Amino acid sequence: MKQTFTKSMFTMALMPLLFSAGAVLAQETSPAEPEYKNQVKWNVPAAFLKNFTFQYERAIAKKISVGVHVRFASKSKLPFQGTIESLIDDKEAYDRIKDFKTGNFSISPEVRFYLGEQVFKGFYLAPFGSYSSYNASGPFRFQSSQGTLDMPLEGNIKTISGGLYIGSQFNVSKRVGLDLFIGPNFGALSGTISGKKTLNTDEQNGLRSGLNDLEEIPMVKSKYTVDGNGASVDLDGNWPGLRAGLSVAFRF
């Protein structure tokens, strides 16, 4: 009896909130409803980095939308190699990994809160989350008594992050717009790269010494094992970043 009474009181307490939410939603979607409720977008500058980024966005209220970004890239050499080299700040460590190739896939859901009169127009704030998977492969260079040797490594690195960006959408015509945005994100990465190769004792020691240099990569911790059959490297750490772009939008 006491349990039933408690449930009834809880339901009654929630009713004003439900009515209020219903009234707000009705207000938000009444006469000022946008003519088009859907948008698809293409992030043009990302293509110059061999990344193809598309977005679907749907209006759910007068000033609110939900959407999802999808990004993918085929395997190629590391972008911004000069920037990566300066971040590592150790030429020897950079030389060990400079010929690695990476490809990626990412999916990022978001909610947008437009600050103007309606959705799909003007300034907005957009909290988002992101899941990414990177495949990496290449020769890891190390020194032994025989000179410079290569250890082929390959594996996957996954990241989960979240952030907030600000942006503004400008309408070019009734159906076409330009969306400019920028914002930080932060999260974590984890993954394993490994390779098989017959190694003698001297080569194993040289590879261990080379893998120690991975500690020079900022914000990434590495743990490795080396034996006569090859090597495996576990990676984990922080994943900061900056999302930015200029997308062409088409409404329907």
Summary of the structure (lengths in Angstrom):
residues: 252
radius of gyration: 25.1
end to end distance: 53.8
largest distance: 83.6
contacts: 753
relative contact order: 0.15
helix: 25%
strand: 56%
